[in-house]
Amino acid sequence: MTATAHASEHSPAGGSARLAPARLDATVVRRDFPILMAPHDGRRLVYLDSASSSQRPQQVLDAMDHYYATTHANVHRGVYAIAEEATRLYEAARHKAGRYVNAPDPAREVVFAKNATEAINLVAYSAGRHLIGPDKAVVSTEMEHHANIVPWLMLHEERGNELRYLPLTEDFRLDLTDLERLVDGAGIVAVSAMSNVLGTINDLAPIVEAAHAAGALVVCDASQLAPHRHVDVQALGVDFLAFTSHKMLGPTGLGVLWGRAELLDAMPPFLGGGEMIRDVRLDGFVPNEIPWKFEAGTQPIAEAIGLASAIDYLEMLGLEAIEAHEVELTRFAIETLRADHGDDLTIFGPEPDPVGRGAVVSIGYAGIHPHDLAQVLDSSGVCVRAGHHCAKPLMRRLGVAATARASFYVYNDEDDICALSSALRSAKELFG
């Protein structure tokens, strides 16, 4: 791997770092990403949309290609050699995904889904309908992605249970002032580890403590945090946690749900079909053991293998090194954009903070619609996301219809920030 020299030695999840993280050199890392090395209309691609979907290194592409070229067969079915090898690789990916978040029992507690959205829907449909009484409230927050709001709205429409929301403070963090009252009588508390719009990294400890004291289960959407920092389900104390492959250098079409084994065991299946059963008769069925009772039909085998390769790549770089790189880059971005654009620019999100802010910068630019801004930036080879970012309730809370969002990852550096700022100046000149 071309970036090997820039890896750092890091401790297992939940432990303390043994060494200071090595500095991550994004110019070297970029060499592993074919899309970032290829010219686009004669210029270098400045990709600043990893919060939506990250790019993939050659190592991930090669792992998936190798599976298709040498090993493809359906899993858990055939007894011939390549089928058994495909099953081994698929289950090894499950174990690696579980180890990545320090799951106590990865073989039983990690469920593969289509994405994090499906993983949360699985919890809402199965746990929400069968483990939580209709008189129990669901508590979420004003900063959630639709994936952690709409499933609970659907549950509410079906059962009429109460919905409550943790509000936002003026400095873009969760307001926990009324936390104990809001979780009183709740069955589920659904909260993101990090906002995909604001970059806010939530302090989950008091939320988990209050939720459990009230007898509620905690569902954590870690889609934005897991690609960038160590996530330890045991240290967090949550009951369910979802994250997604395509935001962490892996392929699309694969999400990960971790859940406490005793909860998954008590939940009925989400989808019916092949492989999620132990027995089927014309008058009924017996579900399979966990986690397979939640994995009906042919699974995304190559995608699981790709995710395993992506985890290898992230661990090779070192999550401490990734975190340090992104903290520094985000601070540089905010300072540079404010210095270059002054009052024309509005940044939605907390001030730079190594602990409480991730590598997402959502902006508004005076007199320019975010979609127009994104199109002008694209003409300079700078890719940012424009829109409501699947967080319409948060947009309404912020008093805007949309923002332009730049998000950073392992292949971004200060040159990318300067390119962004320069493209913003071009947009201002164009729109006068």
Summary of the structure (lengths in Angstrom):
residues: 432
radius of gyration: 22.0
end to end distance: 46.4
largest distance: 70.9
contacts: 1541
relative contact order: 0.16
helix: 43%
strand: 18%
